Amino acid sequence: MVTVSLCMIVKNEEKILARCLDSMADLMDEIIIVDTGSTDATKEIAAQYTDQIYDFAWIHDFAAARNYAFSKAGMDYIYSADADEVLDEKNRLEFCRLKETLLPEIDIVQMYYANQLSFGTIYNYDRELRPKLFKRLRTFRWQGAIHEQVGLTPVIYDSEIEILHMPESNHKDRDLAAFARMTEAGVRLDRRLHNLYARELFISGEESDFVTAAPFFENSCLDTARSMDEIREAACVAARAARIREDLADFFKYAMKVVACDGCAEICCELGAYYFGRGDIDEAIVWYYNAAYETESILHVKCSGEIPRRGLAACYRAVGNEAQAAEYERLAHDQI
């Protein structure tokens, strides 16, 4: 049977840390808690489960904190968890079986991260495989009878274990502040972070967040090293920010960039909202219909589902067609 180190980074998690640890502590061979500056009872709660509690001065870098936690691990594998995760009884049993049967050549075990859509997270799906269990020391071997080379690709196993994500609150303020801090400092976000920033804005950002983010995404639209997908994402954010600022020239400038690249549900929703605000209901219906039935979302799945259908309901209600409005309200509810 393999041994497992649980590694966690925490800060002010007194409300949920015990719930997390109660669900998995007995599955682990050691528990390592790295605290990044709690001012509540987080460390006292952690001390009920382990004496391996370390302080890490917060430097606005989650990777640095997680690397520090991993450096303290001593077992065969490392299980990385957040305080808002829970393993129910069925998946606890699956975890036990995994420890008993895991082959030593496996470097990474992926598990399903579930319950995403219930808490307004930045993800457009409810269940997704994620790497969660990592071999602490990796063995490198030569491969190939001729022209041999060292095998560098990790051996990944997709398990059926499902982790319930049960956050106490949405982390969007923390995340968007971190993105703003990075971009204002001149950091060039890679493709993954560029997408996550735009996605989090559309899923949970407020108007002020879009205005703050606008200069970065406007520059992305001019960045010739960006892919077409990144430029579409950037133009969607820039268009929303321009509509908020009531800068019509910039709004249409960025909206048309997206339309010229085959469009997407997000920009159709933006155009629908613009025309609805001007009282041009017929044109608003055209764009909301396109969002719901003719295009796909690239950042927020609700932009091709619930949002345009609610927009269509508002349009038909505005022209006195209550029956059609009620039907689109029903369709919107079915998309939740």
N, C-alpha and C positions, 0 to 999 in steps of 0.2 A: 504493500500500500504506500502511495506517495504521501509526503507531508506537505502541508500548506501554511504559508504565512499570510495572514490577513493584514493588508496595509491600507491605512486610511489617512486622509488629511481632513481636518475638521476645524471649524470656527463657529462658536456660538450655536451649537447643535443640541442644547440641553433638552429640547422638546422631543426630539426624535432619535437621539443616539442610542438610548436603551432599547427602543423598538428594533432598530437595526441589529444591534449586537445580540439581543435575545434570540433573534432568528437565525444566527449563524455562528455565534461564538464557539459552541461545542463541536462544530465541524472543523475548526481550525486548530493547528498545532502550536501556533503562537499568534499573538495579536499585537500589532504595532500601530500606535496612534500618534500622528504628528499634528500638533496644534499650532495654528498660525496666528494666534492672538485672541483667544476667547476671553470674554469678560463676564461670562455667566458660569454655570456649574458644569460645563462640558468636561473639563479635565477630572473633576471629582466623580462624575458618572463613569468616565472611561476607566478610572482607577478601580472600579468594581469588577472589571473584566481582565485587566492586564496591568503589569507594572512597567511595561515598555511604552512609556509616554514621553515624547520628545517635543521640545519647542523649536519652531522654525520661524525666524523673523520674516514677515510677509514682504515680498519684493514685487508684488503684482505679477507673479509668474507661477501658474499652477503646475507646469511641467517641472520646474525646479523643486517645488514642494513634493511632488510625487516621486521624483528621482531620489530625494533625500529619504523619503519613507522606504523606498525599495532598497536603498543602501543598508538599511538596518535589518533586512530580512535574512533569515538563515536556513529556511526550509527548502525542499526540492522545488516547490512552485510558489508563486506569489499571486494571491487573489486581491484584486484592487476593487474596493467598494467605496461608495459615498454613503453618508449618514441617512439619506432618504431612500435607501434601497432595503427591500425586505425579501426574504426567502420563505415561502409558505411551506406547509408540511410536505406536500407532494414534491416540491423541488429540493427540499432538504434531503429527502430520501434519494433523489436523483444525484445530488452532490455526493452523498455517501458512496453510492455505487460508482460514481466517476473516480473517486479516490482509490477505490479497490481495483478498478479495471484499467486505469489510464496507462497506456503504453509509454515506455520511457522515451521513445523517439518523438513524441508529441511536444512541440515547443509552445504552442498557444492553443488554448481552448476558448472557443466563442460560445456565448450564451445569449439567450433572447432577452433584450431589454424591453419590458412591456409596460403598458398602462400610460403611454406617452400622451395620448390625446385628452386624457381626463384632467390634466393640470395646466394646460396652456403652455406647454414647453415649445421649444423652437423646432420640433420635429413634425413632419407631415404624415407620420405613420404611427400606428399604435404598438408595433412589435418589430424589432430589428435585431439581427445578430450583431454582437459586439465582442471584441476580444476582452476577456475578463480574467483569465488564468494564464500566467506566464511562467515558463521555466526559468528558474533563477540563474542557473549556469548552463550555458548552451555549449554542446559538444560539436566541434567542427570535424567533418570527415571528408576525405578525398573520394571523389566519385568518377567513374569512367575507367574502363580498362585501357583506353588510349586517349590522348589529349585530355588527361584527367584534370579536374578542377575541384576546388573546395565548394561543397554545397552551402550556399548562402541563403536560399529561400527557406523560411521557417516552415515547419510541418504544422499545419493548422487543423484542428478537429472541431467540427460544428456540433455542439451538444444540443440536447433538447431542454436543458435547464432554462427556466424562465424566472427572471428577476423582476419583482414588482417595483416600479419607480413610484414613490409616494411622497413627493415634496410637500413641505408645509406651505411654501409660497413660490411664486414665480421669481426666478433669478434675473429677470430681464434688466432691471436697473443696474445690478452689478455688472452683467455682461456688456450692456451697451456703454456703460461708463468706461469699461476696460477697452473696448474697441475704440471709443473716442480718444482715450488717452494715447493709445498706440498710433492712431492715424495722425493726431495732432503733433506727435513727436517725429513724424516722417517715416514711420515704419511702413514698408510695402507689404500688405497682406498677401499671403499666397492664395492660390485658387480656392482651397478649402475654407480658409478663414474669410475670404472675400464673400463666398456664398453664405456662410453662416451669419455674417454681419447683415447682409441684405435680407436674409430669411428672417432673422430675429426682429428686424425692423418691421417687416410686413406682418409678422404673426403677432407681435406684442408691443411694438414701438408706439410711442405717443407723438403728437405733432412736433414737439420740441426736439425729440430724438431725430426725426427726419431732417429738420433744419440743421441740426448740429452735424449730421452725417453728410449733408449735401456736398460740401467742397471736396471731400474725399472721392465720392462717387462721380462727381462731375469730372474730376481729373482722371478717374478710371476710364471714362468714356473716350478720353483722348490718348490713352495709353496703348500704343501699338503692340506692346508685348502681351496685352490681355487677349484672351480668346473671345470669340463671338458670344459665347454663353455669358462670360463675365461682363461684357459690354451691355448685353441685354439686362442683366441684373442691375448693373449700375444705372442704366437709363431709367429703369423702373423706379428706383429710389429717387433719382434726381427729378423725375417728373412729379412724383408725389410731393416732394419738398417744394417744388415750384408752384404746384397747385395750392399748397398750404400758404405760401407767401403771396399768392395771387399774382404771380409773375407769369402772365399768359404766354409771352414770347418764349420763355424757357420751358414752360409746360409743354407746349406743342413741339418745341425743338427736340426734347428728350422723348416725348411720346411717339413722335414720328420715327425716331431712330429704332424703336422697338417694332413698330408696325412694318418698317422696311425690312426687318429681319424675321418676318413671318408672324410677328405679334406674339402675345401671350395673354392669359386671362387677367393677370394683374393690371396690364396697361388698359385692357378693355374696361375693367372696373373703374379705373381712374377716369377714363373718358366718359363712362356712364355717369359717374358722380359729378363730373364737370358740367355736363349738359343738363343733368337734373337740377343742379344748383342754379343754372341760368333759366330754368323753366322751360327748356326745350325737351319736353317729355318724349316726343317721337324719336328724337336722336338718342336720348338716354336709353330708350328701350332697345334700339339697335345694338348699342355697345354692351349693355348688360346681357342681352341675348347671346351675343358673340362670346362673352366671357363664360356663360353657362354651358353653351352647346357647340361652339365652333372652335374654341382654342383650349389649350391646356395651361395649367398653372406651372410656374417655374420656381416660385418661392413659397407660396402659401396655398395649400390645397383648397382652402375655403374660397379662394378667389375664382375657382371654377365650379363651386358648389353652392354653399349656403349664401355667400355674400351677394353674388349677382341675382340670385332668386329673390332675396329680400329686396334688392334694388328694383327688380321687375314688379314685385308686389307694391312697393311704394309708388312706382310710376303709374300702374293701373289704378291704384287708389286715388292718385292725384287727378285722374281724368274721370273718376266716378264709376269705374268698372270694378265694383266690389267683388263680384264672383271670380273674375280673373285674378284679382289681388289675393283672395283667399286661397285659390289654387296654388299660386306661387309661394304663399306662406307655408302651405302644407308641404310643397316640394322642398322648400328651404329647411323645414324641420326634419324631413327625412334624410337630409344631408348631414345633420349634426352627428 
